[in-house]
């Protein structure tokens, strides 16, 4: 994704970062967590923020200063991807995790002063080398805990990014130290919600006295179809609403909260909690 596209597709996020970077002392959080289904978009966003932090030119998305060119080429000496396959010590044989040895190397490297604003982007990589989300398997507690003090009190001009599908995939001590931003997917992919469309249409306008009827519709679907499919299609429906209302901040906040409530329902279902209880709790959360 070109940097100018990022500014067009994520105006609220880019306005936030732009205001912080241009304020006195570059006032943005030193630990930032992005979450959502589109990890590549998160990665592109992190690179764009890194470019803005290091730009020495005209500070436009198309700036041609050396730092901006380096970052576009993903070749900047102070903007690093940290994954199970990127930036590991030469003697590190681990292939499935961000390792403790890697964490120690990062801590030691950060002791050396830099003329640049250092940006470390923590993510995962799949077998084809595509960026993927962090979770507690590829970024385990031992490596994360080895870096917690660094996350809390980083050297000056240092920013950490963590990319994940859901905050619950991350160790809580990292989440508690980060400023979290939901990044909606802008991919033109088919996100089917045909099974739940009739039940979900107009749910934002339902009154509290209509919650039981909504609950019965979702529960009937969950009994006829795999509940995980029902919940996923509900999320797809809300993602569709998010894309259609990207400039409506108040609605965006509510829809993100609804996505989180459905994700919790999916987790409860995986724990074999009674489906009627799950759907009832979810229905009361969705119908305000």
SULVEN-V731749 format. One record per residue. N is the residue number from 1. RES is the residue in one letter. PSI is psi in radians with two decimals (NA if undefined). BURIAL is # if it has 24 or more other ideal C-beta (glycine too) atoms within 12 Angstrom, else .. D_CENTER is the distance of its C-alpha to the mean C-alpha in Angstrom with 2 decimals. Layout:
N | RES | PSI | BURIAL | D_CENTER
N | RES | PSI | BURIAL | D_CENTER
This chain:
1 | X | 2.23 | # | 16.43
2 | X | 2.61 | . | 18.85
3 | X | -0.60 | # | 17.89
4 | X | -0.57 | . | 19.98
5 | X | -0.68 | . | 18.08
6 | X | -0.77 | # | 14.78
7 | X | -0.58 | # | 16.81
8 | X | -0.67 | . | 18.24
9 | X | -0.43 | # | 15.24
10 | X | 1.05 | # | 13.10
11 | X | -0.66 | . | 16.11
12 | X | -0.79 | # | 14.94
13 | X | -0.79 | # | 12.11
14 | X | -0.60 | # | 14.63
15 | X | -0.72 | . | 17.41
16 | X | -0.88 | # | 15.79
17 | X | -0.66 | # | 15.29
18 | X | -0.76 | # | 18.64
19 | X | -0.73 | . | 20.43
20 | X | -0.73 | . | 19.24
21 | X | -0.61 | # | 20.14
22 | X | -0.07 | . | 23.44
23 | X | 2.97 | . | 24.40
24 | X | 2.22 | . | 26.77
25 | X | 0.26 | . | 25.34
26 | X | 1.21 | # | 21.97
27 | X | 1.35 | . | 20.58
28 | X | 2.80 | # | 16.81
29 | X | 2.59 | # | 15.14
30 | X | -0.23 | # | 15.68
31 | X | 2.11 | # | 12.60
32 | X | 2.25 | # | 9.20
33 | X | 2.15 | # | 5.94
34 | X | 2.41 | # | 2.69
35 | X | 2.63 | # | 1.58
36 | X | 3.06 | # | 4.48
37 | X | -0.40 | # | 7.48
38 | X | 1.57 | # | 7.84
39 | X | -0.61 | # | 6.91
40 | X | -0.72 | # | 9.92
41 | X | -0.70 | # | 8.99
42 | X | -0.76 | # | 6.14
43 | X | -0.76 | # | 9.12
44 | X | -0.70 | # | 11.55
45 | X | -0.78 | # | 10.15
46 | X | -0.72 | # | 10.36
47 | X | -0.66 | # | 13.78
48 | X | -0.72 | # | 14.88
49 | X | -0.72 | # | 14.37
50 | X | -0.72 | # | 16.21
51 | X | -0.76 | # | 18.85
52 | X | -0.66 | # | 19.36
53 | X | -0.48 | # | 19.82
54 | X | -0.06 | # | 22.36
55 | X | 2.31 | # | 24.13
56 | X | 0.18 | . | 27.88
57 | X | -2.27 | . | 28.94
58 | X | 0.03 | . | 28.78
59 | X | 0.52 | . | 25.07
60 | X | 2.80 | . | 24.57
61 | X | -0.42 | # | 22.00
62 | X | 0.28 | . | 25.01
63 | X | 2.48 | . | 26.37
64 | X | 0.35 | . | 28.40
65 | X | 2.85 | . | 28.67
66 | X | -0.76 | . | 28.50
67 | X | -0.77 | # | 25.16
68 | X | -0.70 | # | 23.50
69 | X | -0.75 | . | 25.27
70 | X | -0.79 | # | 24.25
71 | X | -0.66 | # | 20.51
72 | X | -0.61 | # | 20.92
73 | X | 0.02 | . | 22.64
74 | X | 0.81 | . | 20.03
75 | X | 0.42 | . | 23.08
76 | X | 2.35 | # | 22.77
77 | X | -0.33 | . | 24.28
78 | X | 0.07 | # | 21.95
79 | X | 1.80 | # | 18.55
80 | X | 2.47 | # | 17.77
81 | X | 2.24 | # | 15.44
82 | X | 1.94 | # | 15.60
83 | X | -3.08 | # | 15.54
84 | X | -0.21 | # | 18.24
85 | X | -0.10 | # | 20.15
86 | X | 2.43 | # | 19.52
87 | X | 1.03 | # | 21.42
88 | X | 2.66 | # | 23.28
89 | X | 2.63 | . | 26.79
90 | X | -0.49 | . | 29.59
91 | X | 0.23 | . | 30.92
92 | X | 1.99 | . | 27.66
93 | X | -0.04 | . | 28.23
94 | X | 2.42 | . | 25.04
95 | X | -0.10 | . | 23.30
96 | X | -0.08 | . | 20.76
97 | X | 2.78 | # | 19.00
98 | X | 2.05 | # | 18.06
99 | X | 2.92 | # | 21.48
100 | X | -0.72 | . | 23.34
101 | X | -0.66 | . | 25.41
102 | X | -0.75 | # | 22.41
103 | X | -0.73 | # | 21.35
104 | X | -0.71 | . | 24.96
105 | X | -0.74 | # | 25.12
106 | X | -0.80 | # | 22.14
107 | X | -0.76 | # | 23.90
108 | X | -0.72 | . | 27.16
109 | X | -0.61 | # | 25.88
110 | X | -0.21 | # | 24.47
111 | X | -0.36 | . | 28.00
112 | X | 2.23 | . | 29.25
113 | X | 2.70 | . | 29.07
114 | X | 2.53 | . | 27.58
115 | X | -0.20 | . | 28.50
116 | X | 2.92 | # | 24.98
117 | X | 1.95 | # | 21.77
118 | X | 2.35 | # | 20.04
119 | X | 2.13 | # | 16.35
120 | X | 2.09 | # | 15.02
121 | X | 1.88 | # | 11.85
122 | X | 2.17 | # | 11.22
123 | X | -3.02 | # | 10.22
124 | X | 2.97 | # | 12.50
125 | X | 2.47 | # | 15.00
126 | X | -3.06 | . | 16.87
127 | X | -0.46 | . | 20.66
128 | X | 0.01 | . | 20.78
129 | X | 0.11 | . | 18.72
130 | X | 2.53 | . | 15.67
131 | X | 2.50 | # | 12.29
132 | X | 3.05 | # | 10.62
133 | X | 2.60 | # | 8.13
134 | X | 2.60 | # | 9.44
135 | X | -3.12 | # | 11.54
136 | X | 0.02 | # | 14.73
137 | X | -0.76 | . | 16.88
138 | X | -0.27 | # | 15.74
139 | X | 1.45 | # | 14.88
140 | X | 2.93 | # | 17.65
141 | X | -0.65 | . | 18.97
142 | X | -0.77 | . | 21.81
143 | X | -0.74 | # | 19.90
144 | X | -0.78 | # | 17.30
145 | X | -0.53 | . | 20.29
146 | X | -0.36 | # | 22.19
147 | X | -0.03 | # | 19.77
148 | X | -0.75 | # | 19.31
149 | X | -0.66 | . | 22.23
150 | X | -0.69 | # | 20.93
151 | X | -0.66 | # | 17.56
152 | X | -0.75 | . | 19.75
153 | X | 1.25 | . | 22.32
154 | X | 2.81 | # | 21.24
155 | X | 2.81 | # | 23.86
156 | X | 2.69 | . | 24.13
157 | X | 0.83 | . | 22.18
158 | X | 2.29 | # | 19.37
159 | X | 2.35 | # | 15.60
160 | X | 2.38 | # | 13.06
161 | X | 2.43 | # | 9.44
162 | X | 2.26 | # | 7.43
163 | X | 2.21 | # | 5.01
164 | X | 2.78 | # | 4.84
165 | X | -0.66 | # | 5.69
166 | X | 2.49 | # | 6.74
167 | X | -0.52 | # | 7.63
168 | X | -0.24 | # | 11.06
169 | X | -0.24 | # | 10.55
170 | X | 2.62 | # | 10.62
171 | X | 2.36 | # | 13.99
172 | X | -0.51 | . | 14.58
173 | X | -0.46 | . | 16.28
174 | X | -0.79 | # | 13.26
175 | X | -0.71 | # | 11.22
176 | X | -0.34 | . | 14.46
177 | X | -0.06 | # | 14.73
178 | X | 2.66 | # | 11.47
179 | X | 2.20 | # | 10.76
180 | X | 2.40 | # | 7.60
181 | X | 2.24 | # | 6.33
182 | X | 2.29 | # | 5.47
183 | X | 1.80 | # | 5.58
184 | X | 2.60 | # | 8.49
185 | X | 2.34 | # | 10.01
186 | X | 0.22 | # | 13.15
187 | X | 2.49 | . | 14.74
188 | X | 0.95 | . | 18.31
189 | X | 2.75 | . | 18.23
190 | X | 1.94 | . | 20.43
191 | X | 1.61 | # | 18.68
192 | X | 2.38 | . | 21.74
193 | X | 0.53 | # | 22.54
194 | X | -0.61 | . | 26.32
195 | X | -0.55 | # | 27.08
196 | X | -0.05 | # | 25.49
197 | X | -0.83 | . | 26.21
198 | X | -0.69 | . | 29.50
199 | X | -0.62 | # | 28.18
200 | X | -0.44 | # | 25.09
201 | X | 2.17 | . | 26.91
202 | X | 0.17 | . | 27.60
203 | X | -0.46 | # | 25.86
204 | X | -0.41 | # | 24.62
205 | X | -0.03 | . | 28.33
206 | X | 2.52 | . | 29.64
207 | X | 2.88 | . | 31.63
208 | X | -0.59 | . | 31.59
209 | X | -0.07 | . | 34.84
210 | X | 0.06 | . | 33.27
211 | X | -0.61 | # | 30.63
212 | X | -0.66 | . | 32.97
213 | X | -0.74 | . | 33.57
214 | X | -0.76 | # | 29.84
215 | X | -0.76 | # | 29.54
216 | X | -0.67 | . | 32.45
217 | X | -0.79 | # | 30.99
218 | X | -0.69 | # | 27.68
219 | X | -0.73 | # | 29.70
220 | X | -0.72 | . | 32.14
221 | X | -0.73 | # | 29.43
222 | X | -0.47 | # | 27.92
223 | X | -0.50 | . | 31.45
224 | X | -0.57 | . | 32.22
225 | X | 2.82 | . | 28.99
226 | X | 2.14 | . | 26.59
227 | X | -0.59 | # | 24.57
228 | X | -0.61 | . | 21.32
229 | X | -0.73 | . | 22.11
230 | X | -0.84 | # | 22.88
231 | X | -0.70 | # | 19.66
232 | X | -0.72 | # | 17.63
233 | X | -0.57 | # | 19.84
234 | X | -0.72 | # | 19.38
235 | X | -0.71 | # | 15.61
236 | X | -0.70 | # | 16.60
237 | X | -0.78 | # | 19.05
238 | X | -0.62 | # | 16.72
239 | X | -0.66 | # | 14.29
240 | X | -0.76 | # | 17.62
241 | X | -0.67 | # | 18.48
242 | X | -0.81 | # | 15.30
243 | X | -0.67 | # | 16.16
244 | X | -0.29 | . | 19.76
245 | X | 0.68 | . | 19.19
246 | X | -0.43 | # | 16.52
247 | X | -0.05 | . | 18.96
248 | X | 1.67 | . | 19.82
249 | X | -0.76 | . | 17.90
250 | X | -0.77 | . | 19.68
251 | X | -0.68 | . | 19.11
252 | X | -0.74 | # | 15.41
253 | X | -0.77 | . | 15.16
254 | X | -0.77 | . | 17.27
255 | X | -0.66 | # | 15.56
256 | X | -0.71 | # | 12.15
257 | X | -0.67 | . | 14.40
258 | X | -0.69 | # | 16.14
259 | X | -0.73 | # | 13.20
260 | X | -0.70 | # | 12.62
261 | X | -0.69 | # | 16.40
262 | X | -0.66 | # | 16.63
263 | X | -0.67 | # | 14.12
264 | X | -0.69 | # | 16.39
265 | X | -0.70 | # | 19.35
266 | X | -0.73 | # | 18.25
267 | X | -0.73 | . | 18.04
268 | X | -0.66 | # | 21.42
269 | X | -0.66 | # | 22.90
270 | X | -0.41 | . | 22.10
271 | X | 0.09 | . | 24.03
272 | X | 0.52 | . | 26.92
273 | X | 2.58 | . | 27.14
274 | X | 2.20 | . | 29.59
275 | X | -0.57 | # | 28.07
276 | X | -0.72 | . | 30.20
277 | X | -0.73 | . | 28.86
278 | X | -0.85 | # | 25.21
279 | X | -0.69 | # | 25.86
280 | X | -0.81 | # | 27.98
281 | X | -0.77 | # | 25.44
282 | X | -0.76 | # | 22.73
283 | X | -0.73 | # | 25.28
284 | X | -0.45 | . | 26.15
285 | X | -0.62 | # | 22.57
286 | X | -0.58 | # | 22.11
287 | X | 1.81 | # | 25.57
288 | X | NA | . | 25.86
